[in-house]
Amino acid sequence: MKLIEQSAWKYLSVKLPIIGAFLLGVLPVLIQEGINTQLIPTEYHAILLSVVLPALAYIGRKIAQPKIKGSS
């Protein structure tokens, strides 16, 4: 059963949240793995740990989260 005839992927309002969620979920893990495996040079560790990862966490907290009904 097909609910709509058009693909939802052609709308920017569908693409942007998916891309954002992917980046906020994958980018910190890739950065941390790059640091752990020493693929990222040590001179960039301080910048990544003090600027990039906290900035990603801040952006992630600013994204509106759905309200869950029934929780106290």
PDB file of N, CA, C, O and CB in Angstrom:
ATOM      1  N   MET A   1       0.834  -1.170   0.000  1.00  0.00           N
ATOM      2  CA  MET A   1       0.000   0.000   0.000  1.00  0.00           C
ATOM      3  C   MET A   1       0.884   1.240   0.000  1.00  0.00           C
ATOM      4  O   MET A   1       1.778   1.378   0.835  1.00  0.00           O
ATOM      5  CB  MET A   1      -0.952  -0.006   1.206  1.00  0.00           C
ATOM      6  N   LYS A   2       0.632   2.121  -0.925  1.00  0.00           N
ATOM      7  CA  LYS A   2       1.411   3.341  -1.045  1.00  0.00           C
ATOM      8  C   LYS A   2       0.543   4.508  -0.579  1.00  0.00           C
ATOM      9  O   LYS A   2      -0.542   4.736  -1.114  1.00  0.00           O
ATOM     10  CB  LYS A   2       1.909   3.552  -2.513  1.00  0.00           C
ATOM     11  N   LEU A   3       1.029   5.250   0.426  1.00  0.00           N
ATOM     12  CA  LEU A   3       0.235   6.337   0.977  1.00  0.00           C
ATOM     13  C   LEU A   3       0.308   7.597   0.124  1.00  0.00           C
ATOM     14  O   LEU A   3      -0.683   8.313  -0.014  1.00  0.00           O
ATOM     15  CB  LEU A   3       0.689   6.643   2.381  1.00  0.00           C
ATOM     16  N   ILE A   4       1.479   7.869  -0.447  1.00  0.00           N
ATOM     17  CA  ILE A   4       1.601   9.045  -1.306  1.00  0.00           C
ATOM     18  C   ILE A   4       2.238   8.626  -2.627  1.00  0.00           C
ATOM     19  O   ILE A   4       3.016   7.674  -2.673  1.00  0.00           O
ATOM     20  CB  ILE A   4       2.441  10.164  -0.615  1.00  0.00           C
ATOM     21  N   GLU A   5       1.913   9.321  -3.669  1.00  0.00           N
ATOM     22  CA  GLU A   5       2.433   8.988  -4.990  1.00  0.00           C
ATOM     23  C   GLU A   5       3.829   9.555  -5.231  1.00  0.00           C
ATOM     24  O   GLU A   5       4.587   9.021  -6.041  1.00  0.00           O
ATOM     25  CB  GLU A   5       1.489   9.494  -6.053  1.00  0.00           C
ATOM     26  N   GLN A   6       4.171  10.644  -4.524  1.00  0.00           N
ATOM     27  CA  GLN A   6       5.457  11.299  -4.736  1.00  0.00           C
ATOM     28  C   GLN A   6       6.469  10.824  -3.703  1.00  0.00           C
ATOM     29  O   GLN A   6       6.108  10.382  -2.612  1.00  0.00           O
ATOM     30  CB  GLN A   6       5.305  12.829  -4.672  1.00  0.00           C
ATOM     31  N   SER A   7       7.727  10.923  -4.065  1.00  0.00           N
ATOM     32  CA  SER A   7       8.782  10.582  -3.127  1.00  0.00           C
ATOM     33  C   SER A   7       9.005  11.744  -2.160  1.00  0.00           C
ATOM     34  O   SER A   7       9.122  12.896  -2.579  1.00  0.00           O
ATOM     35  CB  SER A   7      10.089  10.232  -3.877  1.00  0.00           C
ATOM     36  N   ALA A   8       9.063  11.437  -0.875  1.00  0.00           N
ATOM     37  CA  ALA A   8       9.290  12.478   0.130  1.00  0.00           C
ATOM     38  C   ALA A   8      10.717  12.993   0.099  1.00  0.00           C
ATOM     39  O   ALA A   8      10.989  14.081   0.606  1.00  0.00           O
ATOM     40  CB  ALA A   8       8.968  11.950   1.514  1.00  0.00           C
ATOM     41  N   TRP A   9      11.642  12.227  -0.491  1.00  0.00           N
ATOM     42  CA  TRP A   9      13.053  12.606  -0.509  1.00  0.00           C
ATOM     43  C   TRP A   9      13.340  13.812  -1.386  1.00  0.00           C
ATOM     44  O   TRP A   9      14.443  14.354  -1.321  1.00  0.00           O
ATOM     45  CB  TRP A   9      13.880  11.452  -0.972  1.00  0.00           C
ATOM     46  N   LYS A  10      12.405  14.246  -2.192  1.00  0.00           N
ATOM     47  CA  LYS A  10      12.673  15.408  -3.038  1.00  0.00           C
ATOM     48  C   LYS A  10      12.474  16.720  -2.270  1.00  0.00           C
ATOM     49  O   LYS A  10      12.820  17.786  -2.782  1.00  0.00           O
ATOM     50  CB  LYS A  10      11.766  15.380  -4.272  1.00  0.00           C
ATOM     51  N   TYR A  11      11.928  16.660  -1.062  1.00  0.00           N
ATOM     52  CA  TYR A  11      11.684  17.858  -0.263  1.00  0.00           C
ATOM     53  C   TYR A  11      12.845  18.135   0.683  1.00  0.00           C
ATOM     54  O   TYR A  11      13.337  17.240   1.369  1.00  0.00           O
ATOM     55  CB  TYR A  11      10.387  17.714   0.528  1.00  0.00           C
ATOM     56  N   LEU A  12      13.269  19.392   0.703  1.00  0.00           N
ATOM     57  CA  LEU A  12      14.381  19.795   1.559  1.00  0.00           C
ATOM     58  C   LEU A  12      14.023  19.637   3.034  1.00  0.00           C
ATOM     59  O   LEU A  12      14.898  19.362   3.855  1.00  0.00           O
ATOM     60  CB  LEU A  12      14.781  21.243   1.265  1.00  0.00           C
ATOM     61  N   SER A  13      12.762  19.806   3.376  1.00  0.00           N
ATOM     62  CA  SER A  13      12.338  19.667   4.774  1.00  0.00           C
ATOM     63  C   SER A  13      12.452  18.222   5.264  1.00  0.00           C
ATOM     64  O   SER A  13      12.425  17.978   6.470  1.00  0.00           O
ATOM     65  CB  SER A  13      10.899  20.155   4.937  1.00  0.00           C
ATOM     66  N   VAL A  14      12.575  17.285   4.364  1.00  0.00           N
ATOM     67  CA  VAL A  14      12.790  15.884   4.729  1.00  0.00           C
ATOM     68  C   VAL A  14      14.288  15.580   4.738  1.00  0.00           C
ATOM     69  O   VAL A  14      14.777  14.871   5.618  1.00  0.00           O
ATOM     70  CB  VAL A  14      12.044  14.935   3.746  1.00  0.00           C
ATOM     71  N   LYS A  15      15.004  16.109   3.770  1.00  0.00           N
ATOM     72  CA  LYS A  15      16.427  15.813   3.632  1.00  0.00           C
ATOM     73  C   LYS A  15      17.270  16.405   4.758  1.00  0.00           C
ATOM     74  O   LYS A  15      18.129  15.715   5.307  1.00  0.00           O
ATOM     75  CB  LYS A  15      16.927  16.328   2.309  1.00  0.00           C
ATOM     76  N   LEU A  16      17.041  17.670   5.112  1.00  0.00           N
ATOM     77  CA  LEU A  16      17.892  18.338   6.095  1.00  0.00           C
ATOM     78  C   LEU A  16      17.892  17.678   7.475  1.00  0.00           C
ATOM     79  O   LEU A  16      18.970  17.492   8.040  1.00  0.00           O
ATOM     80  CB  LEU A  16      17.460  19.757   6.234  1.00  0.00           C
ATOM     81  N   PRO A  17      16.748  17.318   8.043  1.00  0.00           N
ATOM     82  CA  PRO A  17      16.804  16.644   9.342  1.00  0.00           C
ATOM     83  C   PRO A  17      17.525  15.293   9.289  1.00  0.00           C
ATOM     84  O   PRO A  17      18.226  14.925  10.231  1.00  0.00           O
ATOM     85  CB  PRO A  17      15.403  16.445   9.871  1.00  0.00           C
ATOM     86  N   ILE A  18      17.355  14.575   8.215  1.00  0.00           N
ATOM     87  CA  ILE A  18      18.030  13.276   8.083  1.00  0.00           C
ATOM     88  C   ILE A  18      19.543  13.468   7.992  1.00  0.00           C
ATOM     89  O   ILE A  18      20.305  12.763   8.655  1.00  0.00           O
ATOM     90  CB  ILE A  18      17.512  12.516   6.835  1.00  0.00           C
ATOM     91  N   ILE A  19      19.970  14.418   7.176  1.00  0.00           N
ATOM     92  CA  ILE A  19      21.404  14.704   7.034  1.00  0.00           C
ATOM     93  C   ILE A  19      21.972  15.198   8.356  1.00  0.00           C
ATOM     94  O   ILE A  19      23.054  14.776   8.764  1.00  0.00           O
ATOM     95  CB  ILE A  19      21.649  15.750   5.922  1.00  0.00           C
ATOM     96  N   GLY A  20      21.249  16.091   9.027  1.00  0.00           N
ATOM     97  CA  GLY A  20      21.701  16.616  10.317  1.00  0.00           C
ATOM     98  C   GLY A  20      21.826  15.535  11.370  1.00  0.00           C
ATOM     99  O   GLY A  20      22.817  15.486  12.098  1.00  0.00           O
ATOM    100  N   ALA A  21      20.837  14.673  11.457  1.00  0.00           N
ATOM    101  CA  ALA A  21      20.879  13.583  12.432  1.00  0.00           C
ATOM    102  C   ALA A  21      22.031  12.636  12.139  1.00  0.00           C
ATOM    103  O   ALA A  21      22.693  12.151  13.056  1.00  0.00           O
ATOM    104  CB  ALA A  21      19.556  12.815  12.436  1.00  0.00           C
ATOM    105  N   PHE A  22      22.268  12.373  10.855  1.00  0.00           N
ATOM    106  CA  PHE A  22      23.378  11.501  10.476  1.00  0.00           C
ATOM    107  C   PHE A  22      24.714  12.126  10.881  1.00  0.00           C
ATOM    108  O   PHE A  22      25.573  11.457  11.457  1.00  0.00           O
ATOM    109  CB  PHE A  22      23.354  11.225   8.958  1.00  0.00           C
ATOM    110  N   LEU A  23      24.879  13.408  10.576  1.00  0.00           N
ATOM    111  CA  LEU A  23      26.140  14.073  10.914  1.00  0.00           C
ATOM    112  C   LEU A  23      26.351  14.161  12.416  1.00  0.00           C
ATOM    113  O   LEU A  23      27.458  13.915  12.896  1.00  0.00           O
ATOM    114  CB  LEU A  23      26.177  15.465  10.310  1.00  0.00           C
ATOM    115  N   LEU A  24      25.309  14.510  13.171  1.00  0.00           N
ATOM    116  CA  LEU A  24      25.452  14.603  14.621  1.00  0.00           C
ATOM    117  C   LEU A  24      25.672  13.244  15.263  1.00  0.00           C
ATOM    118  O   LEU A  24      26.239  13.159  16.353  1.00  0.00           O
ATOM    119  CB  LEU A  24      24.230  15.257  15.223  1.00  0.00           C
ATOM    120  N   GLY A  25      25.239  12.197  14.614  1.00  0.00           N
ATOM    121  CA  GLY A  25      25.452  10.858  15.159  1.00  0.00           C
ATOM    122  C   GLY A  25      26.775  10.247  14.757  1.00  0.00           C
ATOM    123  O   GLY A  25      27.396   9.536  15.547  1.00  0.00           O
ATOM    124  N   VAL A  26      27.212  10.512  13.545  1.00  0.00           N
ATOM    125  CA  VAL A  26      28.402   9.847  13.013  1.00  0.00           C
ATOM    126  C   VAL A  26      29.678  10.671  13.205  1.00  0.00           C
ATOM    127  O   VAL A  26      30.732  10.111  13.511  1.00  0.00           O
ATOM    128  CB  VAL A  26      28.208   9.553  11.540  1.00  0.00           C
ATOM    129  N   LEU A  27      29.596  11.972  13.033  1.00  0.00           N
ATOM    130  CA  LEU A  27      30.798  12.808  13.074  1.00  0.00           C
ATOM    131  C   LEU A  27      31.557  12.722  14.399  1.00  0.00           C
ATOM    132  O   LEU A  27      32.778  12.569  14.369  1.00  0.00           O
ATOM    133  CB  LEU A  27      30.424  14.239  12.810  1.00  0.00           C
ATOM    134  N   PRO A  28      30.902  12.811  15.559  1.00  0.00           N
ATOM    135  CA  PRO A  28      31.663  12.675  16.805  1.00  0.00           C
ATOM    136  C   PRO A  28      32.353  11.320  16.946  1.00  0.00           C
ATOM    137  O   PRO A  28      33.467  11.235  17.464  1.00  0.00           O
ATOM    138  CB  PRO A  28      30.749  12.892  17.981  1.00  0.00           C
ATOM    139  N   VAL A  29      31.695  10.278  16.489  1.00  0.00           N
ATOM    140  CA  VAL A  29      32.295   8.940  16.576  1.00  0.00           C
ATOM    141  C   VAL A  29      33.523   8.853  15.676  1.00  0.00           C
ATOM    142  O   VAL A  29      34.550   8.308  16.078  1.00  0.00           O
ATOM    143  CB  VAL A  29      31.267   7.851  16.185  1.00  0.00           C
ATOM    144  N   LEU A  30      33.420   9.389  14.457  1.00  0.00           N
ATOM    145  CA  LEU A  30      34.570   9.374  13.545  1.00  0.00           C
ATOM    146  C   LEU A  30      35.735  10.195  14.083  1.00  0.00           C
ATOM    147  O   LEU A  30      36.890   9.784  13.972  1.00  0.00           O
ATOM    148  CB  LEU A  30      34.161   9.901  12.175  1.00  0.00           C
ATOM    149  N   ILE A  31      35.438  11.349  14.663  1.00  0.00           N
ATOM    150  CA  ILE A  31      36.498  12.180  15.239  1.00  0.00           C
ATOM    151  C   ILE A  31      37.172  11.445  16.382  1.00  0.00           C
ATOM    152  O   ILE A  31      38.400  11.412  16.459  1.00  0.00           O
ATOM    153  CB  ILE A  31      35.935  13.529  15.729  1.00  0.00           C
ATOM    154  N   GLN A  32      36.382  10.854  17.275  1.00  0.00           N
ATOM    155  CA  GLN A  32      36.964  10.144  18.409  1.00  0.00           C
ATOM    156  C   GLN A  32      37.793   8.947  17.957  1.00  0.00           C
ATOM    157  O   GLN A  32      38.866   8.698  18.507  1.00  0.00           O
ATOM    158  CB  GLN A  32      35.868   9.686  19.361  1.00  0.00           C
ATOM    159  N   GLU A  33      37.316   8.209  16.970  1.00  0.00           N
ATOM    160  CA  GLU A  33      38.083   7.074  16.456  1.00  0.00           C
ATOM    161  C   GLU A  33      39.375   7.549  15.776  1.00  0.00           C
ATOM    162  O   GLU A  33      40.412   6.894  15.881  1.00  0.00           O
ATOM    163  CB  GLU A  33      37.230   6.255  15.466  1.00  0.00           C
ATOM    164  N   GLY A  34      39.305   8.681  15.085  1.00  0.00           N
ATOM    165  CA  GLY A  34      40.508   9.236  14.472  1.00  0.00           C
ATOM    166  C   GLY A  34      41.547   9.625  15.502  1.00  0.00           C
ATOM    167  O   GLY A  34      42.747   9.469  15.273  1.00  0.00           O
ATOM    168  N   ILE A  35      41.089  10.134  16.641  1.00  0.00           N
ATOM    169  CA  ILE A  35      42.001  10.480  17.734  1.00  0.00           C
ATOM    170  C   ILE A  35      42.554   9.217  18.375  1.00  0.00           C
ATOM    171  O   ILE A  35      43.756   9.121  18.621  1.00  0.00           O
ATOM    172  CB  ILE A  35      41.286  11.349  18.791  1.00  0.00           C
ATOM    173  N   ASN A  36      41.683   8.242  18.648  1.00  0.00           N
ATOM    174  CA  ASN A  36      42.111   7.004  19.315  1.00  0.00           C
ATOM    175  C   ASN A  36      43.112   6.218  18.472  1.00  0.00           C
ATOM    176  O   ASN A  36      44.072   5.665  19.009  1.00  0.00           O
ATOM    177  CB  ASN A  36      40.900   6.127  19.622  1.00  0.00           C
ATOM    178  N   THR A  37      42.900   6.165  17.179  1.00  0.00           N
ATOM    179  CA  THR A  37      43.791   5.386  16.311  1.00  0.00           C
ATOM    180  C   THR A  37      44.943   6.215  15.757  1.00  0.00           C
ATOM    181  O   THR A  37      45.734   5.722  14.953  1.00  0.00           O
ATOM    182  CB  THR A  37      43.004   4.791  15.165  1.00  0.00           C
ATOM    183  N   GLN A  38      45.040   7.468  16.182  1.00  0.00           N
ATOM    184  CA  GLN A  38      46.113   8.391  15.799  1.00  0.00           C
ATOM    185  C   GLN A  38      46.139   8.680  14.301  1.00  0.00           C
ATOM    186  O   GLN A  38      47.198   8.959  13.738  1.00  0.00           O
ATOM    187  CB  GLN A  38      47.450   7.829  16.225  1.00  0.00           C
ATOM    188  N   LEU A  39      44.964   8.612  13.650  1.00  0.00           N
ATOM    189  CA  LEU A  39      44.866   9.037  12.255  1.00  0.00           C
ATOM    190  C   LEU A  39      44.858  10.559  12.156  1.00  0.00           C
ATOM    191  O   LEU A  39      45.306  11.133  11.163  1.00  0.00           O
ATOM    192  CB  LEU A  39      43.600   8.456  11.601  1.00  0.00           C
ATOM    193  N   ILE A  40      44.342  11.205  13.206  1.00  0.00           N
ATOM    194  CA  ILE A  40      44.342  12.661  13.279  1.00  0.00           C
ATOM    195  C   ILE A  40      45.609  13.073  14.021  1.00  0.00           C
ATOM    196  O   ILE A  40      45.868  12.569  15.114  1.00  0.00           O
ATOM    197  CB  ILE A  40      43.045  13.213  13.993  1.00  0.00           C
ATOM    198  N   PRO A  41      46.407  13.984  13.446  1.00  0.00           N
ATOM    199  CA  PRO A  41      47.648  14.398  14.100  1.00  0.00           C
ATOM    200  C   PRO A  41      47.394  14.967  15.500  1.00  0.00           C
ATOM    201  O   PRO A  41      46.348  15.563  15.759  1.00  0.00           O
ATOM    202  CB  PRO A  41      48.369  15.434  13.242  1.00  0.00           C
ATOM    203  N   THR A  42      48.349  14.777  16.381  1.00  0.00           N
ATOM    204  CA  THR A  42      48.179  15.173  17.782  1.00  0.00           C
ATOM    205  C   THR A  42      48.007  16.679  17.952  1.00  0.00           C
ATOM    206  O   THR A  42      47.396  17.108  18.930  1.00  0.00           O
ATOM    207  CB  THR A  42      49.366  14.707  18.594  1.00  0.00           C
ATOM    208  N   GLU A  43      48.521  17.489  17.043  1.00  0.00           N
ATOM    209  CA  GLU A  43      48.361  18.943  17.195  1.00  0.00           C
ATOM    210  C   GLU A  43      46.916  19.398  17.002  1.00  0.00           C
ATOM    211  O   GLU A  43      46.579  20.522  17.373  1.00  0.00           O
ATOM    212  CB  GLU A  43      49.256  19.668  16.205  1.00  0.00           C
ATOM    213  N   TYR A  44      46.057  18.554  16.430  1.00  0.00           N
ATOM    214  CA  TYR A  44      44.647  18.887  16.247  1.00  0.00           C
ATOM    215  C   TYR A  44      43.752  18.347  17.353  1.00  0.00           C
ATOM    216  O   TYR A  44      42.569  18.683  17.401  1.00  0.00           O
ATOM    217  CB  TYR A  44      44.173  18.363  14.928  1.00  0.00           C
ATOM    218  N   HIS A  45      44.287  17.526  18.236  1.00  0.00           N
ATOM    219  CA  HIS A  45      43.484  16.917  19.288  1.00  0.00           C
ATOM    220  C   HIS A  45      42.842  17.970  20.185  1.00  0.00           C
ATOM    221  O   HIS A  45      41.652  17.884  20.487  1.00  0.00           O
ATOM    222  CB  HIS A  45      44.339  15.976  20.120  1.00  0.00           C
ATOM    223  N   ALA A  46      43.614  18.955  20.611  1.00  0.00           N
ATOM    224  CA  ALA A  46      43.077  19.974  21.526  1.00  0.00           C
ATOM    225  C   ALA A  46      41.962  20.771  20.869  1.00  0.00           C
ATOM    226  O   ALA A  46      40.956  21.069  21.512  1.00  0.00           O
ATOM    227  CB  ALA A  46      44.190  20.921  21.988  1.00  0.00           C
ATOM    228  N   ILE A  47      42.124  21.117  19.607  1.00  0.00           N
ATOM    229  CA  ILE A  47      41.092  21.877  18.893  1.00  0.00           C
ATOM    230  C   ILE A  47      39.824  21.040  18.775  1.00  0.00           C
ATOM    231  O   ILE A  47      38.728  21.537  19.034  1.00  0.00           O
ATOM    232  CB  ILE A  47      41.591  22.305  17.485  1.00  0.00           C
ATOM    233  N   LEU A  48      39.964  19.785  18.391  1.00  0.00           N
ATOM    234  CA  LEU A  48      38.797  18.923  18.230  1.00  0.00           C
ATOM    235  C   LEU A  48      38.069  18.691  19.547  1.00  0.00           C
ATOM    236  O   LEU A  48      36.840  18.734  19.599  1.00  0.00           O
ATOM    237  CB  LEU A  48      39.211  17.596  17.634  1.00  0.00           C
ATOM    238  N   LEU A  49      38.831  18.444  20.611  1.00  0.00           N
ATOM    239  CA  LEU A  49      38.212  18.130  21.895  1.00  0.00           C
ATOM    240  C   LEU A  49      37.649  19.352  22.599  1.00  0.00           C
ATOM    241  O   LEU A  49      36.711  19.228  23.386  1.00  0.00           O
ATOM    242  CB  LEU A  49      39.207  17.457  22.787  1.00  0.00           C
ATOM    243  N   SER A  50      38.204  20.537  22.333  1.00  0.00           N
ATOM    244  CA  SER A  50      37.738  21.726  23.043  1.00  0.00           C
ATOM    245  C   SER A  50      36.781  22.582  22.230  1.00  0.00           C
ATOM    246  O   SER A  50      36.074  23.407  22.808  1.00  0.00           O
ATOM    247  CB  SER A  50      38.908  22.554  23.454  1.00  0.00           C
ATOM    248  N   VAL A  51      36.730  22.417  20.905  1.00  0.00           N
ATOM    249  CA  VAL A  51      35.872  23.270  20.080  1.00  0.00           C
ATOM    250  C   VAL A  51      34.840  22.453  19.299  1.00  0.00           C
ATOM    251  O   VAL A  51      33.639  22.685  19.432  1.00  0.00           O
ATOM    252  CB  VAL A  51      36.724  24.092  19.113  1.00  0.00           C
ATOM    253  N   VAL A  52      35.295  21.513  18.499  1.00  0.00           N
ATOM    254  CA  VAL A  52      34.401  20.832  17.558  1.00  0.00           C
ATOM    255  C   VAL A  52      33.391  19.933  18.272  1.00  0.00           C
ATOM    256  O   VAL A  52      32.191  20.055  18.027  1.00  0.00           O
ATOM    257  CB  VAL A  52      35.215  20.007  16.571  1.00  0.00           C
ATOM    258  N   LEU A  53      33.840  19.046  19.136  1.00  0.00           N
ATOM    259  CA  LEU A  53      32.917  18.134  19.811  1.00  0.00           C
ATOM    260  C   LEU A  53      31.924  18.861  20.719  1.00  0.00           C
ATOM    261  O   LEU A  53      30.740  18.523  20.698  1.00  0.00           O
ATOM    262  CB  LEU A  53      33.699  17.126  20.622  1.00  0.00           C
ATOM    263  N   PRO A  54      32.358  19.856  21.526  1.00  0.00           N
ATOM    264  CA  PRO A  54      31.363  20.619  22.300  1.00  0.00           C
ATOM    265  C   PRO A  54      30.385  21.393  21.406  1.00  0.00           C
ATOM    266  O   PRO A  54      29.213  21.525  21.756  1.00  0.00           O
ATOM    267  CB  PRO A  54      32.072  21.594  23.236  1.00  0.00           C
ATOM    268  N   ALA A  55      30.844  21.899  20.271  1.00  0.00           N
ATOM    269  CA  ALA A  55      29.946  22.606  19.353  1.00  0.00           C
ATOM    270  C   ALA A  55      28.892  21.648  18.798  1.00  0.00           C
ATOM    271  O   ALA A  55      27.721  22.012  18.695  1.00  0.00           O
ATOM    272  CB  ALA A  55      30.747  23.253  18.196  1.00  0.00           C
ATOM    273  N   LEU A  56      29.291  20.443  18.443  1.00  0.00           N
ATOM    274  CA  LEU A  56      28.325  19.449  17.966  1.00  0.00           C
ATOM    275  C   LEU A  56      27.329  19.080  19.059  1.00  0.00           C
ATOM    276  O   LEU A  56      26.142  18.909  18.781  1.00  0.00           O
ATOM    277  CB  LEU A  56      29.051  18.192  17.472  1.00  0.00           C
ATOM    278  N   ALA A  57      27.796  18.955  20.296  1.00  0.00           N
ATOM    279  CA  ALA A  57      26.897  18.649  21.408  1.00  0.00           C
ATOM    280  C   ALA A  57      25.908  19.793  21.630  1.00  0.00           C
ATOM    281  O   ALA A  57      24.728  19.548  21.884  1.00  0.00           O
ATOM    282  CB  ALA A  57      27.701  18.380  22.695  1.00  0.00           C
ATOM    283  N   TYR A  58      26.375  21.033  21.537  1.00  0.00           N
ATOM    284  CA  TYR A  58      25.506  22.202  21.705  1.00  0.00           C
ATOM    285  C   TYR A  58      24.435  22.237  20.624  1.00  0.00           C
ATOM    286  O   TYR A  58      23.262  22.476  20.910  1.00  0.00           O
ATOM    287  CB  TYR A  58      26.330  23.499  21.673  1.00  0.00           C
ATOM    288  N   ILE A  59      24.842  21.998  19.384  1.00  0.00           N
ATOM    289  CA  ILE A  59      23.883  21.985  18.276  1.00  0.00           C
ATOM    290  C   ILE A  59      22.863  20.870  18.483  1.00  0.00           C
ATOM    291  O   ILE A  59      21.672  21.065  18.240  1.00  0.00           O
ATOM    292  CB  ILE A  59      24.612  21.805  16.920  1.00  0.00           C
ATOM    293  N   GLY A  60      23.318  19.719  18.924  1.00  0.00           N
ATOM    294  CA  GLY A  60      22.416  18.600  19.173  1.00  0.00           C
ATOM    295  C   GLY A  60      21.386  18.895  20.256  1.00  0.00           C
ATOM    296  O   GLY A  60      20.241  18.452  20.165  1.00  0.00           O
ATOM    297  N   ARG A  61      21.794  19.650  21.290  1.00  0.00           N
ATOM    298  CA  ARG A  61      20.846  20.004  22.351  1.00  0.00           C
ATOM    299  C   ARG A  61      19.848  21.055  21.892  1.00  0.00           C
ATOM    300  O   ARG A  61      18.740  21.109  22.426  1.00  0.00           O
ATOM    301  CB  ARG A  61      21.592  20.507  23.576  1.00  0.00           C
ATOM    302  N   LYS A  62      20.195  21.882  20.932  1.00  0.00           N
ATOM    303  CA  LYS A  62      19.311  22.948  20.460  1.00  0.00           C
ATOM    304  C   LYS A  62      18.228  22.439  19.510  1.00  0.00           C
ATOM    305  O   LYS A  62      17.236  23.130  19.274  1.00  0.00           O
ATOM    306  CB  LYS A  62      20.124  24.020  19.771  1.00  0.00           C
ATOM    307  N   ILE A  63      18.407  21.258  18.975  1.00  0.00           N
ATOM    308  CA  ILE A  63      17.403  20.694  18.078  1.00  0.00           C
ATOM    309  C   ILE A  63      16.206  20.261  18.923  1.00  0.00           C
ATOM    310  O   ILE A  63      16.355  19.552  19.918  1.00  0.00           O
ATOM    311  CB  ILE A  63      17.984  19.487  17.251  1.00  0.00           C
ATOM    312  N   ALA A  64      15.041  20.694  18.516  1.00  0.00           N
ATOM    313  CA  ALA A  64      13.815  20.399  19.278  1.00  0.00           C
ATOM    314  C   ALA A  64      13.582  18.895  19.337  1.00  0.00           C
ATOM    315  O   ALA A  64      13.637  18.207  18.317  1.00  0.00           O
ATOM    316  CB  ALA A  64      12.588  21.106  18.646  1.00  0.00           C
ATOM    317  N   GLN A  65      13.323  18.397  20.528  1.00  0.00           N
ATOM    318  CA  GLN A  65      13.055  16.985  20.736  1.00  0.00           C
ATOM    319  C   GLN A  65      11.551  16.800  20.884  1.00  0.00           C
ATOM    320  O   GLN A  65      10.879  17.658  21.456  1.00  0.00           O
ATOM    321  CB  GLN A  65      13.816  16.442  21.983  1.00  0.00           C
ATOM    322  N   PRO A  66      11.019  15.705  20.383  1.00  0.00           N
ATOM    323  CA  PRO A  66       9.571  15.469  20.514  1.00  0.00           C
ATOM    324  C   PRO A  66       9.192  15.222  21.981  1.00  0.00           C
ATOM    325  O   PRO A  66       9.958  14.641  22.749  1.00  0.00           O
ATOM    326  CB  PRO A  66       9.136  14.261  19.639  1.00  0.00           C
ATOM    327  N   LYS A  67       8.003  15.673  22.339  1.00  0.00           N
ATOM    328  CA  LYS A  67       7.492  15.449  23.693  1.00  0.00           C
ATOM    329  C   LYS A  67       6.932  14.030  23.785  1.00  0.00           C
ATOM    330  O   LYS A  67       6.220  13.571  22.893  1.00  0.00           O
ATOM    331  CB  LYS A  67       6.396  16.502  24.062  1.00  0.00           C
ATOM    332  N   ILE A  68       7.262  13.356  24.864  1.00  0.00           N
ATOM    333  CA  ILE A  68       6.773  12.000  25.067  1.00  0.00           C
ATOM    334  C   ILE A  68       5.623  12.061  26.066  1.00  0.00           C
ATOM    335  O   ILE A  68       5.796  12.508  27.200  1.00  0.00           O
ATOM    336  CB  ILE A  68       7.914  11.049  25.568  1.00  0.00           C
ATOM    337  N   LYS A  69       4.456  11.609  25.637  1.00  0.00           N
ATOM    338  CA  LYS A  69       3.284  11.628  26.499  1.00  0.00           C
ATOM    339  C   LYS A  69       3.312  10.422  27.426  1.00  0.00           C
ATOM    340  O   LYS A  69       3.781   9.346  27.055  1.00  0.00           O
ATOM    341  CB  LYS A  69       1.987  11.644  25.665  1.00  0.00           C
ATOM    342  N   GLY A  70       2.809  10.618  28.619  1.00  0.00           N
ATOM    343  CA  GLY A  70       2.723   9.531  29.578  1.00  0.00           C
ATOM    344  C   GLY A  70       3.910   9.447  30.524  1.00  0.00           C
ATOM    345  O   GLY A  70       3.873   8.678  31.485  1.00  0.00           O
ATOM    346  N   SER A  71       4.960  10.218  30.276  1.00  0.00           N
ATOM    347  CA  SER A  71       6.110  10.204  31.171  1.00  0.00           C
ATOM    348  C   SER A  71       5.906  11.217  32.288  1.00  0.00           C
ATOM    349  O   SER A  71       5.370  12.302  32.061  1.00  0.00           O
ATOM    350  CB  SER A  71       7.411  10.504  30.398  1.00  0.00           C
ATOM    351  N   SER A  72       6.332  10.862  33.485  1.00  0.00           N
ATOM    352  CA  SER A  72       6.177  11.788  34.616  1.00  0.00           C
ATOM    353  C   SER A  72       7.427  12.573  34.828  1.00  0.00           C
ATOM    354  O   SER A  72       7.487  13.404  35.735  1.00  0.00           O
ATOM    355  CB  SER A  72       5.816  11.046  35.888  1.00  0.00           C
TER     356      SER A  72
END
